Each structure stands twice: as structure tokens, then as C-alpha cells.
Amino acid sequence: MKTKKVLALVFALMPVLSLFGRGKVESSRPLELRYGFTSEPATLDPLDPSNTADGRSILFNVFEGLVRLEPDGDLKPATASAYTVEQGGRVYRFTLRQGLKFHNGDPVGVGDVKFTLDQAIAANYQGFTQIEKVETPDRATIVVTLKAPDVEFLPYLTIGVVPANNGDREKNPIGTGPYIIESYTTQQSLVLKKNPYYWKPGFPKLDKVTIVFLADSEALLLSLRGGNIDAAGITGSLVDQLNGADFDIFSSYSNSVQLLALNNNVKPLDDIRVRQALNYGVDVQEIIDAAFSGRGEASGSPLIPGLAKYYNRDLVDPYPYNPERARSLLREAGLAEGFSLEITVPSNYTMHVDSAQVIVNQLARIGVKATIHLVDWAAWLSDVYRGRKYQATIISLDAANSSPRMFLSRYLSTGGSNFINFKNAGYDQVYQASLSENDETRRIALYREAQRIISENAASVYIQDIYSFRAFPKGRYTNILSYPLFVTDFASITPR
């Protein structure tokens, strides 16, 4: 009887002993990350060009194009397995990746790729109007022929491939990327789950990502500290408020241009002297120091410094802070007594609100009575970006792909995204010339000249490429990658 009791005790302890013997308890729970955002996608349709920067950042994980951007800025095959550029950049030939499947398990065919590109052409998606035709000569080949040679067309083909038979891409988003959208509750969360059909072995590393939408940066900070979210992208002013013992901070450029955007079509901002006065009256370094704890790279260009090959380094500080010069220009414009300026700011971006407060104080020194008008994100998109009913606004402008044209096309007189209403015939001519220039050296010179024209005409006040920071729980995650675009790559994030 005593022996039986001893054996029973041993068997009862065996699970406990085996756990201690392994050194840690293995969990069968899915690997999940809760990540904070302060704005939501404007759309879940990758073929809708009106999406927000955060929206594109999320959909980077859901959809993939024929090619995919890499952290080093290179473009690698994605839904395609290989490609060639022919006829001096007029013909792009792709081989479809074999065995590729959509999120719903359906095979991807060349017809889906052709449908995607045709839809982008019909929607006047930037860059796609230069396509002459899309052909599928066999079940494995897609041929894109341009109206004229363009050796820089490839970045546009990162646009996400969608099924031709999906009648509602907004409510039923289906792609080929590493994550599937499992659910989306506006103003609350968007849940991504691992794509079991993803073509790249070993990815994604996380089983699930829950993106939590928060009202503003302060709410995001509170959620980080309280553990309601695991990680988030934050700005410099918030980094100092996090305990370094609790968080790993990964830094990079935001790859977006922060600017005080000026509506060139309203008085008195339709006068170049007034716009130049505002440029001289804004102390960029003071903004970086006060609103971003000194973290940022000043830039007077509409192009991000990260596109170093194309960036015009002469425009780092084209309007050095000079209140006297600013007041002189206002007197020349007949505004010796100054004027009133309303700065519309999306309230969910604390960094832009903080910047606006600094600018209001700076402009007061040159006699400009600036006030801040806070609006929610939906109102900003509707009234400022689409409606162009504003005087000035503070925002960061990113690009959908790594081509400098994505930044510079915003200033074409007829450009649909030219919400500042900048109009300059010389600029239009230089920009159009860059599209057909095949010599790289001359094309780079045209890009730099385009930036110079925008700067000399003081289209807006260009502030900086904001340093971007991502906070993760201390020691728990690796492979937090940075790209030369504003994207968050959840697929590579690896739990320790």
C-alpha cells in the first residue's frame, strides 16, 4: 500500500518536474502583437489612391504587387518571380510566381494582374496613365508596355494585386500579402492574422497583429505605459516620456515631409512675398527642439532627404530664420500691420499640434496673428485635402512608393493631389521633362531643379523629415525593419 502511494505521488509530480526540467513553460498561445495607431485607413482598397499614410502602412502587410520594396530601397520580385526591362524602359515583362494563392486560397492568375493594372489605369492612379497596354501572352507572363520609355516606372508596380472576381474590395479585401484582414471595427481595431498561403517560407513571424486605433498621441502613450498595447510608432517628444528600462526604442526617418502647407490660391498667400515672409519667420530648428526634443532633420525641400540621390542638398536651409527680412517682405506686400492666419491642424497628430503652437509664437514676432483650428482627421481629409478650404495647415506628406515623382507630382498645376494650389509653368515644364528623360544624370538634375523652383516660389514652409521611433517592450522583439517609405513591416517582427 505504501509503495502505491509513493508511485501515485511520483506520477502526480511528473508534469511539474518535466516543466522545471525544460527551464520554461511552453505556451500554445498564438504569437500576437497589439500595436497602436493614431489614424485609420481611409480605405482598405489598394487601388484607391486616397488612402492615408497609416492606411498604406497597414496595407503594406496585406497586399503585394509584382515587385516589393526592400529595406535597402531595392525592388525585388513578389507576385512575380522574375522580370526584365526591355526597349530602354518601354516594356516591362514579368513572370508570375507559380503556386501563388490569394488569402481565400484561390490561385493567382495573369488575368488578376491584368485586371489590377487596368483598374489602376481607370482610376488615374499616379503613374499608370503612362501605360499604353497590359498583355498576358500566356498563363505565366504579363507584359506592360508604356507610351514612352521610362526607366523609373518599376516602383509603381508595387501596387497590390487583387482578384478580378472580387466585387467589393472595400468590404472584402483580398490580397497575397503575409497577413489577412480578419476584422475591422472603425475607431477601435483592425485585426491581421497570418496568411497560411504566403509564398515566402518562414513568414510572417507573428500569428496575429491587432492594430488598436487611439484618439491621439497622448492616448497612445497612456496605452503603452498601461500595457493595453505592446508597441507603437511615436515621435521624439514622446520618447522622453517612456521609461528606457521598460522599452526598446528603434529609430529611423519617418520618410515623410513635415510642412506648414500654404494655400497658394487664397489671399494674402497668393503673393509670393507673403509666402517668403512666412518662410523667413519660421525657425525650423526651434520647432525641432521644442516639439521633437531636438530629433529631426531640417529640410527646405518637398523631397525627403532619404532619397539622397535625388535630394537637392542646397535646400537644407533655403530661408534662414530672419524676422527682419520677413517684416520687410510683408511691408513690400502692403501688410505692414501684419495679417491673420488660421492654421488648420488634425487633432489626432500631437506632433503637428505641438509644431503649430511653436509656429504661432514665432509668427507673432513678425506681426502675423496666427490661430490654430483643430479638426478631426475625417474633416481634415474632406475640407483641407479634398475641398482645399483652408489658409494653412500642418501635415506630413509621404509617398506611395519610392519614386521621387510621388513627392514632386503634388505640385503639378493640374495635379489632383496639389491641395496647396501651387501653379508654376516653369515647374510643370521641368517635371514633364523628367518623365521622358532616360539619362540618369540629366534626370537627377531635373528633379533637383524642380525642388529649387518650388523652394524659390515658397510654395509652403518645409520643416523637416521627422525622426520616427517605434517603442517595443524591452527585450521581447527583434527584426524591427526600416524602409525608405512610411511603412510598418509586421511580417518580419520576431518575438524572442
Buried (B, 14 or more C-beta within 10 A) or exposed (E): EEEEEEEEEEEEEEEEEEEEEEEEEEEEEEBBBBBBBBBBBBBBBBBBBBBBBBBBBBBBBBBBBBBBBEEEBEBEBBBBBEBEBEEEBBBBBBBBBEEBBBBEEBEBBBBBBBBBBBBBBEBEBBBBEBBEEBEBEEEBBBBBBBEEBBBBBBBBBBBBBBBBEBEEBEEEBBBBBBBBBEEBEEEEBBBBBBBEBBBEEEBBBBBBBBBBBBEBBEBBBEBBBEEBBBBBBBBBBBBEEBEEEEBBBBEBBBBBBBBBBBBBEBEBBBBBBBBBBBBBBBBBBBBBBBBBBEBBBBBBBBBBBBBEEBBBEEBBEBBEBBBEBBBBBBBBBEBEEBBEBEBBBBBBBBBBBBBBBBBBEBBEEBBBEBEBBBBEBEBBBEBBBEEBEBBBBBBBBBBBBBBBBBBBBBBBEEBEBBBBBBBBEEBBEBBEBBBEBBEEEEBBBBBBBBBBBBBBBBBBBBBBBBBBBBBBBEEBBBEBBBBBBBBBBBBBBBEE
